Amino acid sequence: MKTEMTLSLLAATAAILCAEPLLSENFNGTEKLSPSLEGISRGAALVNAPEGESGRILELSPKSTAIFKAVKLDPKTKYILTFRARSVGPDCMEENPQLNSAFYDVNRGNKGMKLPGWGLAFSSETKKYCNPHILFSYHKAVLSNQFRTYTDVFYPAPGATQVKVRFENPSQDNRLYVDDVKLEPFTEDGLNINPDFKLGKYDHSGFGQAGYGINIRMVERPDKNGFYLNVASWASSDPVPVEAGKNYVIDAKLAPNPLQGARIQVIFFDRDMKQIKNGGGTLLVKKAEGSGKANFIAPDNAAYLRMLVYGGKDVAFEHIRVVQEDMKMDK
């Protein structure tokens, strides 16, 4: 049994839909290259696990990558990627505690240091690349020198029918170790991703874009049962698949004793992620009530919904949830 440190990532409200994963790899075969891998670059290899572990693991030395073969996806299904990983070198939280607070800004391409991590490459039969329309991937970074379980929950990018999981180590000094990679369908209490912020402190699945990065945080709840999403400026949800003509309820609740309210702008897009004018609207999350709830009917040609969350100093959310419900007509 492999030992591990976990991030307390998965809550009871989330459950795996099927017992058979679409991708499952522990690298314990005899092949030099596991059958699930499409390829590895120079500097990447399967090696014996360190003391205290068993079997083999994937090692990525500086400037190396490994990519898995394409996995078929259903466009309207939510998926979860899980794996165990550690990053050994100076660029980890244990050696550089500043990364704990700078996490949101250090992994933005040319704006900061390049950290070991992972990515999702979406495509279809007709397109080599399908844009997920997520500006920053800051949370897709391995920050600890201890083995921890990481998760990434996602919908397929608009137009995508398959995905390749990619691990990369752009760091000059760190070595990345990866094991127990798994990809499978996932469900939780809401159509949007991570509605209750229970996936973990460093898992910002569902909110891959944030204003100035540094102004968004997962703050642990007093009861230790999950986190609040603290939005000091703005944050954007990932695209959520919808159907034209159906009613969607946006329900948001602030953390207890809010100092001010917030607002959520709801925007609809067509299948090509072009914004549909005169669709959507604004949900006010008022300080007095500590919550807000509103109905939004997806206009003609709508295929996706996105929420822009505008907060302020000390504004934290307990949940932001999207569900599909039929309109209740007054008698």
Secondary structure, DSSP 8 states (H G I E B T S, - for coil): ----B------TT-EES-SS-SEEE---SS-SS-TTEEEE-TTEEEEE--TT--SEEEEE-TTEEEEE--EE--TT--EEEEEEEEEESSSSTTT-TTHHHHHHHHTSGGGS----EEEEEEE-SS-S------S--TT-B---SS-EEEEEEE---TT--EEEEEEEE--SS-EEEEEEEEEEEEE-SSSSSSTT--S-TT--TT--EETTTTTEEEEE-TTSSSEEEEESSEEE---EE--TT-EEEEEEEE-SS-SS-EEEEEEEE-TT--B-TT--EEEEEBTTTTEEEEEEE--TT--EEEEEEE--TT-EEEEEEEEE-------
